[in-house]
Amino acid sequence: MIMKSLFIITGASKGIGRALVDQLSENTEHQIIGISRSSIYEEKSNIQHLSLDLGDFDAIINSLSQIFPEGNFERIVLINNAGWIGQIDYFGKIDAKSIQKIHNINTIAPALLMNGFVRKYRDTKNSERTVINISSGAAKKGIDGWSGYSSSKAALNMMTEAAQEEANKSNSKIKFFALSPGVVDTKMQEDIRSAPEDGFSLLGKFKGLKADNALSSPEEAAEKIIFLIENRDQFEGVLQDVREF
């Protein structure tokens, strides 16, 4: 049976987010709320675009009623996909506002949306409810030049694990995952390859991945995310990596 589903996707205008919107919206039983600063593209009848800067704390709080609508859905999924690599450089060279911004986007915004999701849907137990936070392998290892990115994603991982622990103890039946999507050919990779040589020792490696056509496509990453959503009960543990399934 095709489920009547609501998907709330951040970073929906490009990269993995756009690929998710494209693939999920093919099913007319899927209602999509795509969140991004810029418009997604011509909206289908089952796509609603919400223009929102995820670095703006107050804007997120003021938009929660639009982000999490009422409705009789069999499945409700929040995908915190939006992310920013930040300023790639060593401590002592980083702009102070960049430090604040990367944690706002990569950690605070997902926290606010997770909080809003649970508050709105925790008692909607007739619906299958899932939260997927797009993380990174960088969350597990300190990488020079990536202090903001690594730390913000590490915090996201721990936050997701804590949320699942709370769901278990409260018996809300919400499932939480922090998913590493692999190295995907997106704008973020362009930013990484533009990093200063003296601020990122792995620059050559990432340029080589592009030159060797070793990056996965946003469409491939989106397919993996959808597989996780549709087979969520087969996955044990909060921290997942697309390279392992």
N, C-alpha and C positions, 0 to 999 in steps of 0.2 A: 504493500500500500504506500502510495506517495503521501508524505507527511506535509501538512500545512506548517511552514516554517518561517520564522523571523530571524534574519541574519543582520547583525549590527557590525559594520566593518569600518575601522578607522584607516586612514591613509588610502582611501578608496579611489583616488584619481589616477594613480600610476603604479607601476611595479606589481608586486604581489597582490596588493589590495585591488587594483583594477582587474587583474586576472581572476581574482575571486568573484568580483562582481559580475564579470562576463560569464563565467562558468555557472555560477549559482543562479543567475537570472534567466538562464535558458529554461529552467523549470518554472512554469507560471504559478505553481503552488508555493513558490518561495517569495517572500516579501523581503526586500533589501533596503536597509538604511545605510547609505554610504556617507561617511564623514570625511571631509577634507577641506582645506582652505579654498582650493579651486574646484570648479565644477567638474563632475565626472565626465560627462559628455551628454549627448541627447538621452534623456531618461526614458526608460521603458515604463509601462504601466505598473510594473512591480518593483521599480527602483525609485527611491526617494533620496535626493541629495540634501545633506545638511552641511552648510558652510560653517566651519568652526576651526579656530586656531587652538590646537591642543597645548600650546604653550601659555594660554591665557586661562588662569585658574578660575576667575569669576565667570568667564564665558562658558566654561564647561558646566559649572554649578547652575547657571541660569538656563542651560539647555537640556537638563536631565529629563524633563518631562517630554521633550521632543525625541530624545535619544531612545528612551524606554517607554514605548506607547502601551496603551491598553490593547487587549485583543485576545481572542481565543485561539492560541497557537499550540500545536502539538509539540513543537520543538522551538526553542529560543537559544540563539548562539551569539555570543559577543566575541569578536575577534579583534583584539588590540594589536593591530598590525603596524600602525604608524610608528616610525622611529627615525632617529637622526644620529649620524656618526659624530657630529660635533666638530670642534676644531681639533685637528690632528696635530699634536705637537707636545713638547715636553713641558713639565711643570716649570714655571718661571717665565714661560712664553705665552701661556694661555690667557685669553681675554676673560676677565672675571664674569662677564655676562654670559659667555659661552658655557661656563661651568654651571650656572644656574639654569640656563635654557635646556641643556641636554638632560638634566634630571627632571625638569618639568615635563618634557615630552616623553622621555623613555620610562619614567618611573611614576611621577606624580599623576599624570593624566590617566594611565592605566589603573592606578589605585582609585582615583575618583570614579572611574567608570565601573570598576569591579564593585565598589561600594554601592553605587547607584543600581547596578544590576541585581545584587543580592537583596537590597532593600525593596526593590520593586517586585522581584519574582521569587523570593525565597519560599513563599507559601503557595506558589503555583505548581503544586506537586503532580498535577496531571500532565504537565509539560516536561519534556526532556530538556534540561537546561545545561549548557556547556559554555565555559569561558576558555578561550585559547589566547594566551599571550605569546606573541612572537618574540623569541629570545635570541640568543646567539651563543656559539661556542666560546666567544670571547668572555662570556660571563663566568667561565670556569678557570680563566687564566689571565693574569695581568699582562697586557701587551703594551710595550712602550709606545707612547703617542696616543694611546687609546684609553687613557685613565678615566675619562668621563663615560665613554661608551661601555667599557668593561664593567665599571662600577655600577652604572645605572641598570645594566642588564642583569648583573649579579643580584642587585636589590630586587629586580622584577622576579627573578627565579625564587628567591626566598619568600617574597610576598605571595607568590602563587602557591608555594608549598604550605604556607600558613593558612591561606584561604581554604585549601583542601582539607587541612586538619580541622578547621572550624566547621566545614561542611559535614565532615564525618561525625564530629561530636554533636552537632545540632540536628543531624539526620535530615538535612535539607535536600539531599540527593543531587546537588549541583556538582558537576565534574569540572575540575580546573586542570589545565595543562599549560606548561611553558615549553614551547616548541622551537628548537633551533632549525631554521629552514635550509641550512647549507649556504654555500657561496652562490648567490643568485645575481644574474646580470641586470642590475637596477642602477638607478641614479646614485645610490649610495656607493656602489663600486666605482663609479666615475669619480666621485669625491675622494675615495681612498687612493685611487691612482694619481690624483692631483696633489697628494700630500707632499710636504717638503722632505727632501731626502734626509736631512739632518734631524727630522722630527719623527721618523718612523722607519725602523730598521727592516721591516718586512715589505717595504715598497716594491722591491724587485720581484718578490714572490707574487704579489697581487697583480702586477703588470704581466707577469708570466702566465698566470691563470687565464687572463683575457686573451693573450696572444696564442695560447695553446687551445683556445676554445673549450676550456675546462669549467666554465660557469654553467650552472643550470639556468633554465629560463624561468621567468615568473609564472608561466603557465604550468610548468612541471611542479614548482613549489606549491602552487594553488591546488593542484590535483592531490598532492600529499596531505595538505591541510584538510581538504574535503574528505579524504579517506579516513583520517583520524576522527573527524566529526561523525561520520557514518558508522564507524566501527569502534566507538570510544570505549565500550565495555571490554574490548579485547586488550586494551593497553593498561598495563600496570605501572603505577608510578606517575608522578607529576611531570618530571623533566623528560622530554622526548626529543629525538633528533631524527629528521627525515632520512638521514643516511643509514638508519637502522631499521627502516621498514619500506 
